[in-house]
């Protein structure tokens, strides 16, 4: 999936440009929200929510490192 497709998919989960750690874990089929902390580390947040385009960029960056 490309960046825009991921952003669109995450936005449809909650109808917002922001996502919580729990929502991200659920979207990625993780039972434990701590599993997504490595993607969220260092990202700016508003309350308990993260800006979806920042999260997607971190996911893409992490997936390139893992390959």
C-alpha positions as CSV (number, residue, x, y, z in Angstrom):
1,X,0.0,0.0,0.0
2,X,1.2,3.5,-0.7
3,X,1.2,6.3,1.8
4,X,-2.1,7.9,0.6
5,X,-4.0,4.6,0.7
6,X,-2.8,4.0,4.3
7,X,-3.8,7.5,5.3
8,X,-7.3,7.0,3.8
9,X,-7.7,3.6,5.5
10,X,-6.7,4.9,8.9
11,X,-9.0,8.0,8.5
12,X,-12.0,5.7,7.8
13,X,-11.5,4.0,11.1
14,X,-12.5,7.0,13.2
15,X,-13.4,9.7,10.7
16,X,-10.5,11.9,11.9
17,X,-7.0,12.9,11.0
18,X,-5.8,11.7,14.4
19,X,-5.5,8.2,15.8
20,X,-4.8,6.8,19.2
21,X,-2.3,4.1,20.0
22,X,-5.1,1.6,20.7
23,X,-6.8,2.4,17.4
24,X,-3.6,1.9,15.6
25,X,-2.9,-1.4,17.3
26,X,-6.4,-2.6,16.4
27,X,-6.0,-1.5,12.8
28,X,-2.7,-3.5,12.6
29,X,-4.3,-6.6,14.3
30,X,-2.2,-6.3,17.4
31,X,-3.8,-7.3,20.7
32,X,-1.3,-5.3,22.8
33,X,-1.1,-1.6,22.0
34,X,2.5,-1.6,23.3
35,X,3.5,-3.4,20.0
36,X,3.0,-0.2,18.0
37,X,5.0,2.0,20.4
38,X,8.1,1.6,18.1
39,X,6.2,3.3,15.3
40,X,5.0,6.1,17.5
41,X,8.2,6.9,19.3
42,X,9.3,10.5,18.7
43,X,6.1,11.5,17.1
44,X,4.3,14.6,18.3
45,X,0.9,14.0,19.8
46,X,-2.2,16.0,20.8
47,X,-3.5,14.5,24.1
48,X,-3.4,10.8,23.4
49,X,-3.8,11.1,19.6
50,X,-1.3,11.1,16.8
51,X,-1.5,12.8,13.4
52,X,-2.2,10.0,10.9
53,X,0.1,11.3,8.1
54,X,3.0,11.3,10.7
55,X,2.1,7.8,11.8
56,X,2.0,6.5,8.2
57,X,5.4,8.1,7.5
58,X,6.8,6.3,10.5
59,X,5.3,3.0,9.4
60,X,6.8,3.4,6.0
61,X,10.2,4.4,7.4
62,X,10.2,1.4,9.8
63,X,9.1,-1.0,7.1
64,X,12.1,0.0,4.9
65,X,14.5,-0.5,7.8
66,X,13.1,-4.0,8.4
67,X,13.6,-5.1,4.7
